[in-house]
Amino acid sequence: AGVTHLFAPTVLQLPKLRDEYDESVPCPYVSTFPHSLAAAVASAGHNVKILAPPVDLAGISRRSARRMHEYFKDLGVTEDTMLDALKAGMRAQQAFEKALSDRGREVLEKVGADAPAVVIIGRAYNTCDKAVNMQAPARFRELGILPIPLDMIPLKSASLSGGFQTLSRRSDQKILIAAEIIRDTPHLHACYVTNFGC
C-alpha cells in the first residue's frame, strides 16, 4: 500500500536551556515545516495523511499526550501509550544531549596553542549539511584545526549575560552562549554558517 501517514510535528516550544529563560521556541522554518510538507505532498497528488500535532517539548504532560493522541487515535494508539512514548523520547533526547555535552567538555579541555579548535556555529540545518556548510569541518581538519559542532559545547555550564535572557528562540540562545564560551576560552575560535539571512 505504500506510505499512508507521515509524522511531522509542529514544534511550539523546545526544552529550556535554563529555567530562567522565558521561552525556547524553534525558528519559523522549523515550526512551519509540517505545513510546507503537507502542501508539497498534496500538490504532488499523493494520498498521504500528514500527522502534524502541536508539540510543546518544554514540558511533557498528560495534556500534551491528549493533544497528540487526537492525531493518532485512528491508528489505535492509546493516550497512555502516547504519554509513555513522549516520556521515553524525552529521556532518550536528554541522554543524547548529555553525552554530546560530556564529550564536548572533554574536547574543550584539550584545546590549546598546539591544539586549536573552531566551533561550527549556526542552526543545525545549516551547520550539519555538507552542501550548505561547504564542507567547512573537513577543510578545518585538513588545516589541523579541530572543528567542534555547536551541540557539543556544554551550554548549560554558562548563561547569557547582557540582558539577552529574554531571547525567545533557542537557536539564538545557544549561539550567544557559545559565543561567550568561545570568548573566554583561549585558542577556541568560531565559524558562523548561515543562509536565508537568518
C-alpha positions as CSV (number, residue, x, y, z in Angstrom):
1,A,0.0,0.0,0.0
2,G,3.0,2.3,0.4
3,V,3.2,5.2,2.8
4,T,-0.1,6.3,4.3
5,H,0.9,8.6,7.1
6,L,3.9,11.0,7.8
7,F,4.6,12.2,11.3
8,A,5.9,15.8,11.2
9,P,5.1,17.5,14.5
10,T,4.5,21.2,14.7
11,V,7.0,22.1,17.5
12,L,5.9,25.0,19.5
13,Q,8.4,25.0,22.3
14,L,11.7,23.3,22.9
15,P,13.1,22.3,26.3
16,K,14.6,25.3,28.0
17,L,18.3,25.6,28.2
18,R,17.9,27.3,31.6
19,D,14.9,27.7,33.9
20,E,15.3,31.5,34.0
21,Y,14.7,31.9,30.2
22,D,11.2,32.9,29.4
23,E,10.8,30.8,26.2
24,S,12.6,28.3,24.0
25,V,10.9,28.4,20.6
26,P,12.3,26.9,17.3
27,C,12.8,29.2,14.3
28,P,9.9,29.7,12.0
29,Y,11.5,27.5,9.4
30,V,11.3,24.5,11.7
31,S,7.9,25.2,13.2
32,T,6.2,25.7,9.8
33,F,7.9,22.7,8.0
34,P,5.0,20.3,8.6
35,H,2.7,22.7,6.7
36,S,5.1,23.1,3.8
37,L,5.4,19.3,3.7
38,A,1.6,18.9,3.6
39,A,1.3,21.4,0.7
40,A,4.1,19.6,-1.2
41,V,2.6,16.2,-0.7
42,A,-0.9,17.4,-1.7
43,S,0.3,19.2,-4.8
44,A,2.2,16.0,-5.9
45,G,-1.1,14.1,-5.7
46,H,-0.1,11.7,-3.0
47,N,-2.8,10.3,-0.7
48,V,-0.8,10.6,2.4
49,K,-2.1,11.9,5.7
50,I,0.3,14.3,7.5
51,L,0.2,14.0,11.2
52,A,1.3,17.4,12.5
53,P,0.2,17.8,16.1
54,P,1.3,20.8,18.0
55,V,4.0,19.7,20.4
56,D,5.3,21.5,23.5
57,L,8.7,19.9,24.4
58,A,9.2,22.3,27.3
59,G,7.2,20.0,29.4
60,I,5.6,16.6,28.7
61,S,2.3,16.2,30.5
62,R,-1.0,14.3,30.3
63,R,-2.4,17.4,28.5
64,S,0.3,17.2,25.8
65,A,-0.3,13.5,25.4
66,R,-4.0,14.1,25.0
67,R,-3.4,16.7,22.3
68,M,-1.1,14.4,20.3
69,H,-3.5,11.5,20.8
70,E,-6.1,13.3,18.8
71,Y,-3.9,12.8,15.7
72,F,-3.1,9.1,16.4
73,K,-6.3,7.6,17.8
74,D,-7.4,6.4,14.4
75,L,-4.2,4.3,14.3
76,G,-5.1,2.5,17.6
77,V,-2.7,4.4,19.8
78,T,-4.0,5.0,23.3
79,E,-3.4,8.2,25.3
80,D,-1.4,6.2,27.9
81,T,0.8,4.8,25.2
82,M,1.3,8.3,23.8
83,L,2.3,9.7,27.2
84,D,4.8,6.8,27.8
85,A,6.2,7.3,24.3
86,L,6.6,11.1,24.9
87,K,8.4,10.5,28.2
88,A,10.7,7.8,26.7
89,G,11.5,10.1,23.8
90,M,12.4,13.0,26.2
91,R,14.6,10.7,28.3
92,A,16.4,9.5,25.2
93,Q,16.9,13.0,23.9
94,Q,18.2,14.2,27.3
95,A,20.7,11.3,27.5
96,F,21.9,12.0,23.9
97,E,22.3,15.8,24.7
98,K,24.2,14.9,27.9
99,A,26.5,12.6,26.0
100,L,27.3,15.3,23.4
101,S,27.9,17.9,26.1
102,D,30.2,15.5,28.1
103,R,32.2,14.7,25.1
104,G,32.4,18.4,24.2
105,R,33.7,19.2,27.7
106,E,36.5,16.6,27.3
107,V,37.5,18.0,23.9
108,L,37.5,21.6,25.2
109,E,39.9,20.6,28.0
110,K,42.4,19.6,25.3
111,V,42.2,22.9,23.3
112,G,45.4,24.8,23.4
113,A,48.1,26.6,21.4
114,D,49.2,23.3,19.9
115,A,45.7,22.0,19.5
116,P,43.5,24.9,18.2
117,A,39.8,24.3,17.6
118,V,36.9,26.0,16.0
119,V,33.2,25.8,16.9
120,I,30.9,25.5,13.9
121,I,28.1,27.9,14.9
122,G,24.7,28.3,13.4
123,R,21.4,26.4,13.1
124,A,21.7,22.7,12.6
125,Y,20.0,22.7,9.2
126,N,22.9,24.9,8.0
127,T,25.9,23.6,10.1
128,C,25.2,19.9,9.6
129,D,24.5,19.9,5.9
130,K,27.7,19.3,3.8
131,A,26.3,21.3,0.9
132,V,25.3,24.3,2.9
133,N,28.4,24.4,5.1
134,M,30.7,24.0,2.1
135,Q,32.4,21.1,3.9
136,A,34.0,23.6,6.3
137,P,34.6,21.0,9.0
138,A,36.6,18.8,6.6
139,R,38.6,21.8,5.5
140,F,39.4,22.8,9.1
141,R,40.6,19.2,9.7
142,E,42.9,19.5,6.7
143,L,44.4,22.6,8.3
144,G,45.0,20.8,11.6
145,I,42.2,22.6,13.4
146,L,39.6,20.6,15.2
147,P,36.0,21.5,14.3
148,I,33.5,21.2,17.1
149,P,29.8,21.1,16.5
150,L,27.8,23.7,18.4
151,D,25.7,20.9,20.0
152,M,28.8,19.6,21.7
153,I,29.6,22.8,23.6
154,P,28.5,22.4,27.2
155,L,26.0,25.3,27.1
156,K,24.3,24.5,30.4
157,S,27.6,25.4,32.2
158,A,27.2,29.0,31.1
159,S,24.4,31.6,30.9
160,L,23.5,34.6,28.8
161,S,24.7,37.9,30.0
162,G,24.0,41.5,29.0
163,G,20.2,41.2,29.1
164,F,19.8,38.6,26.4
165,Q,17.9,36.2,28.8
166,T,14.6,37.3,27.1
167,L,15.6,36.0,23.7
168,S,12.8,33.6,22.7
169,R,14.5,31.4,20.0
170,R,16.5,28.6,21.4
171,S,19.0,28.6,18.5
172,D,19.8,32.3,19.2
173,Q,20.3,31.5,22.9
174,K,22.7,28.6,22.0
175,I,24.6,30.8,19.6
176,L,25.1,33.6,22.1
177,I,26.0,31.3,25.0
178,A,28.6,29.6,22.7
179,A,30.0,33.0,21.7
180,E,30.6,33.8,25.4
181,I,32.3,30.4,26.0
182,I,34.5,30.9,22.9
183,R,35.4,34.4,24.0
184,D,36.5,33.1,27.4
185,T,38.4,30.0,26.0
186,P,41.9,30.7,24.6
187,H,42.7,29.1,21.2
188,L,39.0,28.4,20.6
189,H,37.5,30.1,17.6
190,A,34.2,30.4,15.8
191,C,33.0,29.7,12.3
192,Y,29.5,31.0,11.7
193,V,27.5,29.2,9.0
194,T,24.2,30.8,7.9
195,N,21.9,31.4,4.9
196,F,18.3,32.6,4.3
197,G,19.5,35.9,6.0
198,C,18.7,34.3,9.4
